[in-house]
């Protein structure tokens, strides 16, 4: 929204997507008396970048693109008269907004924010891609003048707030070094909530701090109290206005008098009325609930407040359902039609045609506010974290016979700073974190049923006593860190600290101890709630054709359980060549502060063995369907496991399998009828070891599925899989047999030129005793010998090895970020029968290129091979 420097009338050129105690009126809205009306004005439009045709609008919505293009009359900011004269001091802004700070002669501070947002930070390789185009277009989901609509609602709610006004920044030498970046920009200017050492404080407050300072204060000192009821009112205004960007960095905190409570001041309201629309955004919401739509009904609250839920869990934990109900009722009554009309009247007159629809949505949202607020309360109330301080705290927790639980926290001096009574119909678990200091906690009372209570002492000398009785059972509260405790760490790891320093949205607004996992301690991760997300994938296989896969995975999270409390996934795949299905179910149960867990896998597959030619290296090389196998295998493998890392495990458990093989005529297998043909049931025991150095202990480092997809790969990394099974002589197994198999892979980054990667793999399998044909040591396919079909050769033992060189060549944009590289490979493999390996080694070689989409792992690679009947091989993804 930059004004042309040579004309007074101009239109201006110009997030991320993946597929209640009220403040007294005297301290309310801050409509600055220092400002003066501009002597000049110009006609501008917010942006002309969002024009779109019908199909474009179908995909990405109407949003507010017509308003962005509408010419409007805006005053030019007079830097010499506004607030007595403004002097620029520094530029800033978040990931999207360009801002410029000013100081007035009386010391008051002001901030100018551009109306047109900048693109969210994306890796440079997205430049010129459709992803970048979609992200740029998604800026149209923000209402151009949303910030000037919010003050009427904030004033009606009795909240301290700035009052932005719409201006065009002049092309004025007074801007100094900032002139080239800010001249002719359309934006809003407002008084910046601050209390400078010299000069006027915002609203005359006695103190003003940022959220990170507040967090440090409330963690350390029980005398630092936040006005939670006023904060709740402000959060309900956010809900009403559909503002989805209210993380901790969007607030200032003021004391109206020395020693008083900290009062919230909401700021930066450019996401008011935010509305992502269109078919693609609707699809995107399945994975990114934060792509909210502003409508008469509310978007799911987990999306609307996605980046503020942890903030709310900490700051609003002291308020019960009645207080939420009262706050929502008061706000609903305070937001009259006059308030809505006043808000709409603040909009540019040129936007008048859009006002009736927007007003109608606000009235409907007002009608549903109480119900939506209580739904959010229910979500927050299910698992409640209560935080003490690093001072000496005393916690009194009393169970009542009706199941209610009262929690009070007080300082050693006896002054209470937290008190709430919890309803067992609403709250399933209460966690009281006492943190550092010499703390005391007593849990008492008797009930037939009650809320689960955990008390976490932290560092210091902790006296934790549980004399309560629930359902006749004693000592039902979970007490941690009793006695003299040291060495508990509650800080951020370096990666998350750098992330939160870069963007306040990622500031963890809590203080939880690190968790024992993987033989070490890792930063706390999500520990409450449930997520359900879709699974989708596509792979290829020689003999399988294309194999798309879809499904769902559900994660439940719990206290001190890493990376989750439980996982349950189900998916189905289909092979276009076999015309068969594979249905899988996987689950995992994790335990508190433990590396022990209980995984299981179960499923039905028609893709396990799709070809059988007999045993040996010298079986016929004939085409056609004579060697095809139509098989169906059911399996169930529950286990007890110990987690060595995010993707590293050792597990042991029983395995049950039932396999049927179709006896269709004119098939080799029907003529030979090998052991295991027909119906074959078996049960046994299996030991598995998986060790993977491609992940750090938080599961976030080197890309396990995408070697060298990061900017800098480690010098050496790899993985190892070992499996051993024993099947006794029972069910259809005529005699006992066992097998041992394993595969190891390593990746070496060569520190020259484009940092090519040498990928090495070796493995094999050995069976002992009489085994069913489908358990044979097969070679063929991407797992061993990629130039051949998956089960091309079979034996009672196998060996294979691969060397592959992957050389990145270039990255460029074409619809999506693409990268191109060259690769060459040599696969060697052989099978053994009764200790002999007639026919020797089979060798597959190839060279070609890959084209990766977004990163090299999601690639299509094309190779020219030495196989006479398969000279050109096309596959998805690297072989390993």
Secondary structure, DSSP 8 states (H G I E B T S, - for coil): -B--TT-SS---------------GGGSEE--SS----S-EEEEES-STT---HHHHHHH--TTHHHHHSEEEEEB--TTTGGG-EEEEEEE--SS--EEEEEETTS-EEEEEESS-------GGGTTBHHHHHHHHGGGGS-TTTHHHHHHHHHHTT--EE--EEEE----GGGGGGHHHHTTBEEEEEE---B-SSS-BGGG-SEEEEHHHHHHHHHH-TT--B-HHHHHHHHHHHHHHT-----GGGEEEEESSTT--EEEEE---TTTT----SHHHHHHTTT-TTS---SSS---HHHHTGGGHHHHHHHTTT--HHHHHHHHHHHHHHS-HHHHHHHHHTS-GGGHHHHHHHHHHHHHHHHHHHHHHHHHHHHHHHEEEEE--SS-EEEEEEE-TTS-EEEEEEETTS-EEEEEEE-TTT-SEEEEE--SSS-EEEEEEEESS--EEEEE--SEEEEEEE--EETTEE--SEEES-EEE-----S--HHHHHHHHH-GGG---S----EEETTEEE-----S-EEEEEEEEEEEETTTEEEEEEEEEEEE--TT-SS-SEEEEEEEEEETTTTEEEEEEEEEEE-TT-SEEEEEEEEEES-S--B---SBTT-----SSTTB--EEEEEEEE-EEEEEETTEEEEEEEEEEEEEE---SS-HHHHH--TT-SEEEEEEEEEEEEEESSS-TTS-SS-TTSTT-SSS--SEEEEEEEEEEEE-S-TT-SS-EEEEEEEEEEEEE--STTT-EEEEEEEEEEEES---GGGSEEE-BTTTBTTS-TTSEEESEEEEEEEEEEEEEEEEESBSEEEEEEEEEEEEEEEEBTTB-TT--EEEEEEEEEEEESSTTSEEEEEEES-TT-SEEEEES---
